[in-house]
Amino acid sequence: MAAIFGNFLMDNMEAVTLTASGARGYRAALCAELAKPLLVRDVPSPPLQPHQVRVGVHYCGLNFADILACQGLYQEKHTLPFTPAGRHDSSPDTHPTVVFWQGCRVIGVTGTTAMAEECVIDQKMLWRIPEGVSDEDAAALPVTYGTATLVLDRRARVQPGETVLVTAGAGATGLAVIDLAVNIFKAKVIAAAGSDAKCELALKSGASHSVNYGRSSLRDEVKRLTDGRGADVAVEAVGGDIFKAALQSLAWEGRIVVMGFAGGKIPSIPANLLLLKNVSAMGVYWSRYQKENFPVFSSAISSALQYHQEGKIHPNIGAVFKLEEANEAFNHVLQRKSTGKVIISMK
Ligand SMILES: NC(=O)c1ccc[n+]([C@@H]2O[C@H](COP(=O)([O-])OP(=O)(O)OC[C@H]3O[C@@H](n4cnc5c(N)ncnc54)[C@H](OP(=O)(O)O)[C@@H]3O)[C@@H](O)[C@H]2O)c1
């Protein structure tokens, strides 16, 4: 099962190099030891299995889950060393590349991060990038907008006019939640984030209000902003005390969606808070849909691509790092310096 994800763009294998042993290979960021810096190395190309294609990667998205996995803190574990594009093996190619995809621009979702110049992937996990969608934007879409779609649509069933509270609101997934909630679901958004600059970005991205939870009480501010009513939906990505405050900020029959624990503390839910206001608490685990309900998983990606082509959504790319700068990219997110999506360029 996929534990971390990558979004990549295919070309005609421009990236192929030879490894020291003369085998066909490419550069990849490797996690050789948990909680240690990634190593960028030449690795041999793995053989293709039936239904697989080999793609040249232009960009891959960096996800919070990638960082957790490399620290050994993610819910799914990998055997070391693992790399961005999966396990590498030194066998020669044995299966012909599937010609159908050659020359296409695609995004894909891999079992790992695809933080490499090349990736081998099942054809089923590729989506064509429509005309008018840039490579960079396409790389930023699947995990963030895929997750945001499932949160707002399938899990919380957000209705037009409802108020959505989102924490880590200026982050990659937070901004996707704002974009979709405002422009597709026609909801109002209160964005909560850790600095005034992040709050400003969330407002520019469509949120009606913002709360800097670094210096104000989230619960009090949401109450004030909603005339005491509370938010209909809370999309919670930080955990710890922020989760509890978000739960307490809900309106009658509100829904809270547990999306992640970026702050590092998995909160407990006091059941009395659910009872008092007839509140529902639910989780979202985007990649699990890949296995449990692939049509839902796939349509969340396809709809994001379509919305973007139609000009309805606007992904925010906060920073682009080179493959050699993968550790700087990780630190940028870990130190809460990032806004929007961080992507890695293989160029
Ligand atoms: N369940 C799923 O399927 C799914 C899918 C995608 C993402 N997620 C989760 O959603 C969350 C956001 O992911 P993302 O990739 O979009 O990352 P991100 O929001 O771009 O970056 C993480 C943000 O979390 C906040 N944060 C709070 N405490 C933090 C800490 N101690 N260390 C680092 N960050 C902290 C920071 O924003 P502030 O400074 O504004 O607090 C930071 O910018 C993560 O918890 C991730 O695991 C879950």
The ligand as a Tripos MOL2 file, in Angstrom:
@<TRIPOS>MOLECULE
LIG
   48    52     1     0     0
SMALL
NO_CHARGES

@<TRIPOS>ATOM
      1 N1         -4.9830   12.2470    5.7070 N.am      1 LIG1
      2 C1         -4.5320   12.4430    4.4910 C.2       1 LIG1
      3 O1         -4.8560   11.7220    3.5540 O.2       1 LIG1
      4 C2         -3.6040   13.6140    4.2730 C.ar      1 LIG1
      5 C3         -3.2720   14.0450    2.9780 C.ar      1 LIG1
      6 C4         -2.4520   15.1940    2.8480 C.ar      1 LIG1
      7 C5         -1.9650   15.8430    3.9920 C.ar      1 LIG1
      8 N2         -2.2850   15.3330    5.2170 N.ar      1 LIG1
      9 C6         -1.8310   15.9820    6.4590 C.3       1 LIG1
     10 O2         -2.1680   17.3570    6.4070 O.3       1 LIG1
     11 C7         -1.1830   18.1080    7.1120 C.3       1 LIG1
     12 C8         -0.6150   19.1500    6.1800 C.3       1 LIG1
     13 O3          0.1580   18.4910    5.1780 O.3       1 LIG1
     14 P1          0.8270   19.3270    4.0080 P.3       1 LIG1
     15 O4          1.6350   18.3650    3.2010 O.co2     1 LIG1
     16 O5         -0.2060   20.1460    3.3370 O.co2     1 LIG1
     17 O6          1.8430   20.2500    4.7990 O.3       1 LIG1
     18 P2          1.8190   21.8250    5.0230 P.3       1 LIG1
     19 O7          0.4820   22.2050    5.5900 O.co2     1 LIG1
     20 O8          2.2260   22.4990    3.7690 O.co2     1 LIG1
     21 O9          2.9320   22.0610    6.1190 O.3       1 LIG1
     22 C9          2.6930   21.7060    7.4260 C.3       1 LIG1
     23 C10         2.1090   22.8990    8.2610 C.3       1 LIG1
     24 O10         1.6410   22.3740    9.4840 O.3       1 LIG1
     25 C11         1.7190   23.3750   10.4630 C.3       1 LIG1
     26 N3          2.4160   22.8990   11.6740 N.ar      1 LIG1
     27 C12         1.9470   23.0310   12.9250 C.ar      1 LIG1
     28 N4          2.8110   22.5430   13.8050 N.ar      1 LIG1
     29 C13         3.8630   22.0730   13.1050 C.ar      1 LIG1
     30 C14         5.0870   21.4480   13.4800 C.ar      1 LIG1
     31 N5          5.3820   21.1850   14.7650 N.pl3     1 LIG1
     32 N6          5.9500   21.1050   12.5070 N.ar      1 LIG1
     33 C15         5.6540   21.3300   11.2180 C.ar      1 LIG1
     34 N7          4.5110   21.9070   10.8040 N.ar      1 LIG1
     35 C16         3.6070   22.2890   11.7430 C.ar      1 LIG1
     36 C17         2.5000   24.5410    9.8640 C.3       1 LIG1
     37 O11         1.5620   25.5460    9.5160 O.3       1 LIG1
     38 P3          1.2690   26.7190   10.6040 P.3       1 LIG1
     39 O12         2.5740   27.3950   10.8620 O.co2     1 LIG1
     40 O13         0.2850   27.5660    9.9100 O.co2     1 LIG1
     41 O14         0.7170   26.0360   11.8230 O.co2     1 LIG1
     42 C18         3.1250   23.9430    8.6260 C.3       1 LIG1
     43 O15         3.3560   24.9140    7.6300 O.3       1 LIG1
     44 C19        -0.1570   17.1030    7.6230 C.3       1 LIG1
     45 O16        -0.5160   16.7560    8.9390 O.3       1 LIG1
     46 C20        -0.3250   15.9150    6.6960 C.3       1 LIG1
     47 O17         0.0920   14.7110    7.2870 O.3       1 LIG1
     48 C21        -3.0820   14.2470    5.3670 C.ar      1 LIG1
@<TRIPOS>BOND
     1     1     2 1
     2     2     3 2
     3     2     4 1
     4     4     5 ar
     5     4    48 ar
     6     5     6 ar
     7     6     7 ar
     8     7     8 ar
     9     8     9 1
    10     8    48 ar
    11     9    10 1
    12     9    46 1
    13    10    11 1
    14    11    12 1
    15    11    44 1
    16    12    13 1
    17    13    14 1
    18    14    15 2
    19    14    16 1
    20    14    17 1
    21    17    18 1
    22    18    19 2
    23    18    20 1
    24    18    21 1
    25    21    22 1
    26    22    23 1
    27    23    24 1
    28    23    42 1
    29    24    25 1
    30    25    26 1
    31    25    36 1
    32    26    27 ar
    33    26    35 ar
    34    27    28 ar
    35    28    29 ar
    36    29    30 ar
    37    29    35 ar
    38    30    31 1
    39    30    32 ar
    40    32    33 ar
    41    33    34 ar
    42    34    35 ar
    43    36    37 1
    44    36    42 1
    45    37    38 1
    46    38    39 2
    47    38    40 1
    48    38    41 1
    49    42    43 1
    50    44    45 1
    51    44    46 1
    52    46    47 1
@<TRIPOS>SUBSTRUCTURE
     1 LIG1         1 GROUP 0 **** ****
